Amino acid sequence: MAAEPGLWSGRLALGWLIGGEWRFHPGRFLLTAVAIAVGVALGFAVHLINGSALASFDGAVRGVGGGAELSVRATSPLGFDEHLYPRVARAAGVRDASPVVKLDARIGTARLTLLGLDPIRAAAVTPALIGIAPERGNDTMFAEDAVFLSRAALAQAGMKIGARVVITANGRSVPLRIVGTLPGAGDTASLAVIDIAAAQWRFGRLGKLDRIDLAVSDRAAAESALANLPDASLSAAEAQNAQGDALSRAYRVNLDMLALVALLTGGFLVYSAQSLSVARRQRAFALLRTLGMPRGGVVAAVAVEGLAIGVVGAGAGLAAGYAMAWAALQWFGGDLGAGYFGGGMVQLAFQPGAAFGFFALGLAAAALGSAIPARLAARAAPAAALKNAGDVLDPRARVAWWPAAVLLLVGGAVTLLPPVGGLPLFGFTGMALLLAGGVAGVPWFARVLLTPLARRSGASVPRRLAIRHLHGAPNDAATALCGIVASTALMIAMATMITSFRGAVDDWLGQVLGADLYLRTNAGAVFDPATQTRLAATPGIARAAFSRQLPLTIAPDRPPITLIARPEQGTRDPLRVLIAPAVPLPPGARPAWVSEPAQRLYGWNPGDRLTLPMGGGARFTVAGVWRDYGRQTGAVLVDARDYQRLTGDTGRDELAAMLGPGADATAVTAAIQARLPADLRDQVEITRPATLRRFALTLFDRSFAVTYLLEAIAVLVGLAGVAATISAQTMAREREFGMLRHLGLTRRQLTAMLATEGALVGLTGALAGIALGLVLAQVLIHVINPQSFNFTMSTRIPFGTLAAVAAALSGAAAATAIVAGRRATARGAVQSVREDW
């Protein structure tokens, strides 16, 4: 007999309780497993995409870098003087040095990196960049029209060895012949290599270098000797990888957090389903307890159910997540449409560690969702449970509010903590606590919301019964609502943040796009002074403002900022939407206006002195901080005359043209195209403000497309949970409906009662989710967004979305209750109450 309790808790609990429940209610277990699967799939897919994109980016960086341990890199695309090469080559700790010209280029629409190398030096420092010509040998590298392409570049350009191609870079188009491949460049680097002399001559880079690759004998000595270089900085491959990681890290972390929302919602759904299952089987558990089953057996039965749901859901989620990652890479690219990696080739790479981690998260969500119902099932007194068949709560008992208040207060305090490593980890932690507090407060919120309705006496009988039931047992409503409140709150929070962000961007575009026509060059082309004069004199143009934009590396391990040179002195630039007041400058100081992201990243405030790595290290004074939603990594605005004096660069790559009264934009556009040099006409884009605005907002929407998808899936999972929970609750009240039928209520009145209950449950969930979502939105807008993307904005509430969500939830809950009620009231009144005889 000593083994009898183990027999009860093992074979009977698992075989009868679990197996019977799965056989008679397969839909409930399938739905909860699907909820876990959706959360695991989304999280695993996003993680796979992010990891694959970074791995491909790392491979491309290493392919372009050729495996050099250290490199001297230009801080801007202007390059540095080639006379710096002897100093670098003779520096302490440097064994050999290979000069490089590096240009962004294209073959047709295929984009690639063009490197000009000295084959002899490169063979000693970066042999991976030496091309192989299958027919003519390596001496082909010295031919002025020879080019070697990597496998990725060949595939993107659709070319074969021996074909002639036109490569466009630095504003020049040069015909070249593909003579070989670059086996050492890997499969992800889109790369072309030519002789350095041909690159300098044919692409207009005489006297300039962009990089010097180093082979070192003493790295520490080399780093010390090359610490301060004009217009250049010493960088390692690790720093280049850190640049790519920093560029997209905040976006990737936010997507990871959002992908886990569905998993969190799935955990709430498991809790709802298990709570109802435990409530329905309470008398079965009590009977087994009286027959000898220990409390641990009850806990084990419910816990094993949850783990089984987790195993099935997490396993299916991993398979679905891999398929989703593959499809997303095909449709959106490695940056999921956000534009961080320039649409490069990304190969999906399976990550066993991530798979194990998300499988464990799925199990944890299912197990935690079953933990509370398991404890409640074990703590119930067998005698009371055998006697009571329904809700044993006293409707006059107060509902505790303090746990929710504590969680909300602690969550709010945590959000005020600073970022960790540039990431808003405390912001996300605070959001999780606020979410838990909001869900915990749903019973109290439901009681407060329904109390005025419960005190009214003029309503119809079905309506009064519905209100009294929900008012007397708010925890039942909370069980149905926990999943939908969580998903609705997060959806409202994201919708509010996106609405605020998009509205701020739209207003900003209206402020900065003050010209009538905009011209921008591509492929490194510029407007020389003669072309600038000719374009400014185009009939119909009242004023022409030429500018120059180029990336400027401030720190080797951070993404470059954007340097913008425009006519600033004595003009009112619409780009300067100042958010920090301008300060008086000391005599002789060069003014610079920094963008809000640059201020947050580098701590540049009005009145501070800063050194920009151009012209040998130019000193500027921060004159103000301006609003900029277009450049997450920061931008600095300087006067064009200061820029030209420091760099000697007279070229410009943008033109903002203001038309005179009565001028026709179409006619002026045609006149501009006629005045462009022949070699520039296919390298200049002419657009109008409305087109730029539409393109910018389309890009914004595309970058948030995956966010919208994740929101929608989380809400659908929550809606499915509400439907299943309300249906189960309704079917479990069959005896109650039979008794009401005995007291004189018709089936139509019961249906009206259930419809009212469903609508009230949906409305309560919508109101609680909306209120909680608006609180979470403030954390997203004022904490997570500034810490992640360095932008600030004001809150804009999407009232239309709020109304639609409230209506949809109320309608869906009411419809579910009606459908379930018809099934529950289909049996006769005598049959429904037969167990009470």
N, C-alpha and C positions, 0 to 999 in steps of 0.2 A: 504493500500500500504506500510505501514511501515514495514510489515513483509516480503515484497517481497525479499529484499537482502538475508535474512536468508533462504528463500525458495530456492533461486538460489544456495547459497553456500552449502546448506544441501542436499536436495533431488536430485537436478539436478547434482551437482558436484559429489556426491558420487554414485548416482544411474546410471547416464549416463556416466560420464567420467571414473569412476573407473570400474563400472560393464561392460561397453562396451569394455574397454581396456582388461580386464581379459577374456572376451568371445572371442575376436578376436586374442589375443596374449597370450594364456595360457602358451605356452612353455617358454616365457621370464620370467613370474612370477614364474613358477615352478623352473626354473634354479636358479633364485636369492634366492628363498626360500631354495632350496637344498644347496646353498653355505653357507647361514647362518646356516642351520641345521648341515652341516659338521663341521663348526667351533665350534658350541656349543657342538656337540657330542664329538669331540676330547677333548676339554677342560674339559667337565664334566666327561668324562671317565677317563682321567688321574688324575683328582682331586679325583674321587671316589676311584681309585686304591690306590693312595697315602694315602688318609685318612684311608681306610680300612687296608692297610698294617701297618700304624702306630698304629691304634687301636688294631690290632692283636698283634703287637709287645709289646704294652703297657700291654695287657692282659697276654702275655707270661711272661713278666718281673715281673708283680705282682704275677702271679702263681708261678714262681720259687722263688720269694722273700717271699711268704707266708703272705704278708701284714705287714711285720715288719716296724715300723716307722723309725728306724735307723739300720744300719748294719756296722760292721767293716769288711772290705773286703781286701783280699790280693791284692797287687799291681801286682802280676804275678801269673801264674799257679803253681809256686813253693810253694805257700802258705806261712804261717808264723808259728813260733814256738807255740805249744799249751800252753806253759807256759805263753803266753800273756793273756790267758783266765781269770785267777784269777784277774789280774789287771783290765781288762775291766769289769768284773762282779761286782767288788767292787768300780768302779768309781762313783763319785758324779752324781746324777741324774739318775742312772741306777737302775731300779726296778728288772729286771730279764734279764738273758742272755742265749742264746741257741747256742752252738757250732755247726758248720756245716762243713762237707767235701763236696766240690762241684767239680764234674768232668764232662768233656765232654765225652759222651759214645755213644755206638751204639749197636743195636740189629740187626744183619745182616747188611742191608743197611740203616735201619732207625736210624736217629740221635736223641739223647735226652740228657737231663741233668740229671745226677745222683747225688742225695743228700744223704749224711749220716747224720742222726739226732739222738740226744738223745731224745727219745719220751717224757720223763717226762718234760724236759726243753722246748721242742718245743710245748707241749700242753699249756704251760703258755704264750709263746711268739708268736708262729706262728701256731695256731691250724689248719689253713687251710692246713698245710702240713702233718697232721696226717692221715694215711690211715685207711680205714675201710675194715675189712675182714668179708664177709657176713656169714661165717660159724663158725669161730673159735674165733672171738673177737679181741680186740686190742692187747692182749698179743702176738699175732703172730709177731708183730713188732720186738720183741727181738730175734727171730730165726735167726741164722746166714745165712740161705739160703733163707730168705723171702724177697720179693720185692713187692712194691706197684707201680702200673703204673697209670698215668692219662689217661683220656679217649682219648686224642689226641695220646699219646704214644701207647695205645692199638690198636688204629685204624691204625697208621703208621706201627706198627710191625705185624699187622694181627694176634694178639694173644687174648686168652681168659683167664679168671681167672682159675687157676689150672694148666696152661701150664708151662712147664719148658723152660727157655730161657738161652742163653749165652750172658752175657753183657760184652762188651769189653771196658775198660777204663784204662788210664794210662799205656798202654802197656800190660795189663793183661786181660785174658778172664776167667770169673767166671760163672759157672752154678748156676742159681737161679730159684726159683719157684714163680710164680705170685700168691699172696695170697689175693689181694684186690685192690681197686681203691683209687683214691685221688679226692673226690668230690669237695674239695675246691680249686683245681688247675685250674679250669675253663676249657674252651673248646679249648684253643689255646696253652697252655703250654704243651710241650712234656717232661714229667717229670717222673723220677723213684726215689723212696725213699727206703732206707734200714737203718738198725741200724748203728750208727756212728762207733761202735767198729768193726763191720764187714767190713765197708767201709775202715777204716784205715788198718786193717789187710790184707784183701783179695785183696785190690787194691794198696798195697805198699805205704800207706800214714801215717805210724806210726809216731807219734810225730808232725804231721802237721795238721793245720786247714786252711780252705779257707775263712771262713766267721763266724762271730758271730752276730746273730740277737738279737736286743735289744728291751726290753719294758722299756720305760723311764717314770720317774715321773717328771723330769725337763729337757726338751730338751736342753735348753740353757746351763745348768750346765754340761750335758753330752757332748755336743759339745765342751765346753771349756776344760773339763778334758781329752778328747780323741783326742785332736788336733794333737798331734805328736806321732805317733806309728811306730815302726820299721816294714818295709816291709808291711804296711797296711795303710788304710785310712778310715775315717768315711764317710759314704755315705748314702743318703736317696733314697727312691724310685723315687723321682723326678729327682735326678741326673742320675739314670739309664735310665729313659725315655729320658732325655736330651742327653745322649750318643747316643741312637738309632736315635733320631731326627737329631743330628749333623752329624751322619754318612752319611745319605742319603739326607739331606736337600738341598744341592746345586744341586744334581741330580734332585730332585723333582721340585725345582723351575725352573730349565732350561727346564724340560719337560713341565711344566705349561706354560712358556713363548712361547715355540715352538708350543704348542697346540693352543695358541691364534693367531698364525700366520694365520691359515686357517680362523679364524673368521675375522681377519683384511682384508684378501684377499676377503672374502665374502662381507665385507662392501664396498670395492672398486668396487666389481662387482655390488652391488646395485646402487652405484653411476653411473656406466657406463650405466646400464639398464635404470635407471630413467632419466638420461640426454638425452638419445636417445628418450625415450618415451615423454619427455617434448618437445624436438625439433620437433618430428613428429606431436605433437598435438598443436604446437604453435598457428596455425591459429584458432583452435577450442577454445583455451583459449582466444584468442583475440576477437573472436566473442562473447563469453560469457561476456567478460569485457564490450564490447559495449552495451550489452543487460542488464547490471546492476550488474553483479557479482563484488564484491569488490576484492581487491588484496588478502585479507585474505582467500577468498574462493578458489582461485587458490592454495595458499600455503597449505590450509587444504586438498585439493584434493590430492596433491602429497604427503603430509605428512601422510595422512591416508593410502595411498597405501603402503608407506614404513613401517608403523606400522603393516599393515596386513601381509606384507611379513615377518616382524620380528616375529609376533605371530605364524604364521604357521611354519616358519623355526625353531624358538627356541623351540616350543613345540615338533616338530618331533625330534629335536636334543637331547632333554633330554631323550626321549625314546630310541633313537639309542645309546646315550652315556651310558645308564645303561646296555644295551645289550652288547656293546663293552667292558665295564669294566668287566662284568661277563666272557666273552670269554677270555679276556686278562689274568685274574687271573687263568683261567684253563690252558692256554698255556704257559704263561711267568712267572707267580708267582707274588707276591706282589711287587717285586722290578723291574718288567718288564725286567728281564734277566740280571740286573746289578750285582746281587750277594750280595746286602747289607744285606738282612735278612735271608740268608742261606737257602732259599727255604722252609721256614716254612709254616704252614697252615694259610691261610688268608681267612676270611669270608667277603663277600661283604656287606657293610653297607650303606644304603641309607642316604644321608645327605640333609635334606630339605633346610638348609641355602645355601648350595652350589648350589642346584637346582634353587632356587630363584635368586641367584647371576648370574648364567650363563644364565638364561632366560632374566634377565635384560640386560646382556651384548649383547645378540642376538638382543633384541629390540633396544638397543643403536646403535649397528652397522648398523642396517637397517635404523633407524631414521637419523643418521648422514649421511649415504649415500644418503638420500633423501633431506637433508637440502639445499645443494647448488643448485641442480636442481629446488627445490621449489622456492628459492629466484630468480633465473634467470627467471623462468616462470612468477613470479609476477611483475618483474621489466620491462618486455618487453612492449614497447608502442603498444597499440592495433592497431593503424592505420598502423604502419610499419610492424607489424607481419602479418596483413591481406594481405598486398601487397607482402611481401617477402615469398617465399616458400622454400628457401634453406639457404645456408651459406651466411650471410651478412657481413662477416669479410673482411676487406681490406687486400689483400695478401701482400701489401707493409708495413703494420703496423708492428712495432717491437714487439717482444714477450718479456715480462718482465722476467728478470733473477734474480733480486735481492731477491724476496721472497725465492727462492730455496737456494740462497747463504747464506741468514741469517739463515735459518733452518739448513743448513749443518754446518755452523760455530758454532752455538749454540750447536748442537748435538755433534760435536767434542769436544767442551769445557766441556760439561757435562760428557763425558766418562772419563775425567781425574780426576774426583772427587773420593774420597776413598770409600770403601765399607761401607754399613750400616748393622751392626750386622753380619758381615761376609758374607753378600750377595751383589752381584754386582748390586744393584738396579739402581744406576746412570748409570751403563753400559747399562742396558736394556733401560733406559729412553733415553740415548744418541742414541742408535740404532733406537728407534722409531722416534726421531727427524731427524736423518740422512735418514731414510726411507721416511719420509714425504717430506724432502727436495729433495731427489732424484726423487720422483714421481712428485713433483711440478715443477721440472726442465725439465721434459720430453718434453713439447712444445718447449722450447728454444733449447734443444738438437736436436730435430727433425729438426728444422729450420736450425741450424748450419750444421747438417749432410747432409741435402738435398740441401743446397745452391749451392755447387759446381756442383751437378748433374743438378740443374735447369738452370744453366748458359750455359750448353753444348747444342749445337744445332744439333749435328749429330745423335741423337737417332731417332728411329722410332716414328711415331705419337702416337701409344698407349702408348709407354713408356714415351714419353714427357708429355702426358696428365696425366698419373699417377703421375709422379714426380711433375708436376705443381700443381696438386690438393693437394697433401700432403704438399708441400712446402707452398702453400697459406693458408691452413687451418690446422696448426699443432695441434690446440686444439682438432679437431676431432680425430686425431690419438692418442692424449693423453688420450681422453676419452676411447678409446678402449684398451689402453696400461696400464692404471694405475694398474689394477689388476695383469696383467702378469708381469709388472716390479717389483711390490712388492714381488710376490711369487718367481720370478726368482732370484731376489737379495738375498732373504733369503735362497733359495736353494743353490745358489753359495757360499754364506757365510758359510753355514753349511758344504757343500762339501769341501770347502777349509780348514776349521778348522779340519774336520775329516781326510782329507788327510794328513794334517800337523801333527796331533796327531798320526795317525797310522804310518806314516813314521818315526817320532821321536821314537816311541815305538819299531819299527822294528830295527832301528839302535842301539838303546840302548840294545836290546836283543842280537844283534850280538856282542856287546862289553862285556856284563857281562857273557854270556854263553860261557866261555872259556874252560870248561872241556869236556871230551869225554863221561863220564857217570855221572848220578846224581842219588843218592839214597835219599829217603825221607820216614820217618816213619809216621804213622797215629795213631789215637786213643790214643795219648799220649805216645806211645812207644819211647824208646831211645836206642841208641847203648851204652852199658856200655864199660868201658875201655878195658876189655878182647876182646870184639867183635870188637872194633876199631882196636886193634893190629892185630887181625886175618884178618880183611878185608883189612887193609893196606898192608899185606904181600901176598895178592892174586897175583898169577903169571900174568904178563901182566900189572899190575898197576905200573906206574913209580912214581907217587906222589898222595897222598890221603890227602884232606883237609876236616876235620870234623868241623861242625859248629852247633850252637844252635840258634833257633829262638823261641821267646815267646812274647806274648803281655805284655806290661808294662803300667800300669795306671799312668799317670802324674797328671791328674786332674780328680776328680770324675765325673764331668759333661761333660767330653770330651772322645771321643773314645780312646782306648789305642794306643800307638805307638808300633812299632815292635822293640824289642831289638835283635840284631844280634851279636852273639859272634863267631868270626872267628880268625884264626891265622893271625895277622896283623903285628906284629913287625918283621922287617927284611924280609918281603915278599911284593910282588907287587900283590895286590888283584884286579882282574878284576872288582869286584863290585864297587870299588872306582873310579868312573868316576867323577873326581872333577870338579865342576863348579865355585867354589870359591877357591882361592889359599890356599895351606896349610901354616900354620904359625909355627915358631919355638916354641917349648914348653919349659916352665920353668923346671928346674931340678926337677925330682921326680914326675912330673905331669902325670896323667893317660890320654892318648889320647882318644878322641871319635870323630867319624866322623858322622855328622848329615846329613840327607837327605834334599833335597830342600823343600819338604812339612813341615818337622819338623822346618826348619829355618823360614819359613813363618808363621807357626802357633804359635811358641813359642819364636821367636825372637832370636834364638841361632845363633850367628855369630862367625867366626874364632877368637880364642883368648878368648872367653867368658868362664866363669866357670859355670858348671851345675851340679846339684845333681840329681842322678837317684835313685828312691826308691827301692833299692836292697842292700843286705848286710848291712842293718841298715842305709842306706843313703850314697851312695858313691859319692865322688867328682871327676869330670872329667873336662878336658879342651878341648874345641872344636878345633880339629886340621884341619878341613876342611869341606866343604859342597859338597855332592856328588849327582849326578843325579839319580833319582829313579822314575820310572813311575808305579811301582807295588804296592805302599803303599800310598794311598791318605792321610791317617791320620798321616804319618810321621814314620821315622825309625832312630835308632841310632846304629852305628856300633862300637863295642869295641873289644879289643884283647881278645882271648879266655882265656889266662892265667890270665888276670885281672879279667875276669868274674868268673873263677873257684876259685880264691883266695877269692873273695868277697862272693860268694854264697855257695861254697862247692859242687856245682853241677858238677859231672864228666860225665854226660850223654850228648850225642849229638844226634840230630835228622836229620841231613843232611850230605851227603858225596858227594864231588865233586872229581871224580877220573880222573886223566890224565894218559892215556895209554902210554906204551913204544913203540918204533919203531917196526912196524910189528905186533903189538898185534891185535888180532881179537876181536872186541867189543862183538860179540855174544858169543864167547868162554869165555871171561872174565865175561860177565853177568851170564853165567851158573856157573862159578866157584864161583862168589860172592854168588849166591843163595845157593850153596852147603855149604858155610862157615857160613851162617846165622844160629843162633839158631832156633830150630824147632818152638818155640812159636812166633818168629818174622817173619817168612817167609810170612805169609798172612797179615802182617802189614807193609810191606816195598814195595814201588814202585820204580822200576828201569827204568829210562828214558834216552833218548839221547837228545842232544841240539835241533836237528831238531824237535823232538816231542814236547818238551817244548815250542819252538818258535811257532809252529803251534797251540798248545793249547792256548797260550797266545793271539795270534792274533784272534783265533776263539772266545775266551771270549770277546775280544775287540769288534769284530763285533757284537756279540750277545748283548752286552750292548748298542750298538747304533742301534739295529734293529728297535726299536720303533721310533728312530729319523729318520731313513731312511723312515719309513712308513709315519710319519707326513709330511716330506718333499714332498714325492711323492703325497700325497693327496692335499697339498696346491698348488702344481704346476698343478695338474689336474683340480682343481677348477679354477685356473687362466686361463688355456688353454680353458676350457669351456666358461669362460667369454669372452675371445678374440673371440672365434668362434661365440658366440651369438651376440656380439657387432658388429663385422664386417658384419655378416649376416644382422642385422637390419639396419646398415648404408647403405649397398648395396641396400636393398629393398626400403629404403626411397629415393633413387636417381633415381627412375624409370623414372621421367620426364626428368631428365638430360640425361639418356641413350636414351630416345626417340628423344631428340633434336640432339644428336650426330648421331643417325641413319639418321635423316633428312639431316645432313651435309655430309653424305657419308660414315660413318664408318660402317663396317660390324659387325655382331654378333661375329665373330671370333676375330676381332680387339678389341671389347669391352671386350671380355673374357681375351685377352692378357693384356689389360689395368688393369683389376681388379686383375689378377694374379700378375702383377707387383706391384700394390698397396699393395696387401696382403703380398707379400714377403718383401716389404720395411717396412711395418708396423711391421711384425714379426722380421725382422733384427734389426730395430730400438729398439724395445722392448728388444731383446736379448742383444744388445750392451749396452743399458742403464742399464738393469738388471745385466749384468756381471760386468760393471764398478762399479755400486753401491754395488754389492755383494762383490767384492774384498775389497772395503772400509770397509764394515760391518765385513768382515772376520778378518780384523786387530783388530777390537774391540773385537771380540770373542777370538782371539788367544792371544792378549796381555793385555786384560783387564778382560773380563768375565772368561776365563778359569783359569788364575792364582788366581783370587779372589774366584772362586768357588771350584777348585780342587787342587790348590796350585802347579800346574805344569807350566813350561814355555817351549816354543818351538819356532822354526823358521817357517816362512811361506813357504809352498810348494803349488804351484798352480797346480790344476788338469787340464792341458791343454786339455786333451781328453774330459773331461766333458764339458768344455767351448765350444769346437767346436761342440759337439753333441747337446748341448742346443741351440746354434745359428741355426744349421741346422734344428732341430726339430721345433723350433718356426717359422722360415721362411717358412718351408714347410707346417706346419699346417695352418698358416694364409693364404698362397697362395691358398691352397686347399679349405679352407672355402670360400674365396672370389670367386673362380671359381664356386663352387656349388651354392652359393647365386646369382652370376651374371647370371647364366643360367636361374634361375627363374625370375630375374628382367628383362631380355632382351627377355623373351619368347613372350611377347605381341607385337603387331604391333606398329610401330612408331607413327601412328596417334592416336591410343588409349592411348599411354603413355603420350601424350602432350595435350589431349583433355581439361584438366582443364585450360590450358593457353589460350583457345579461348575466 
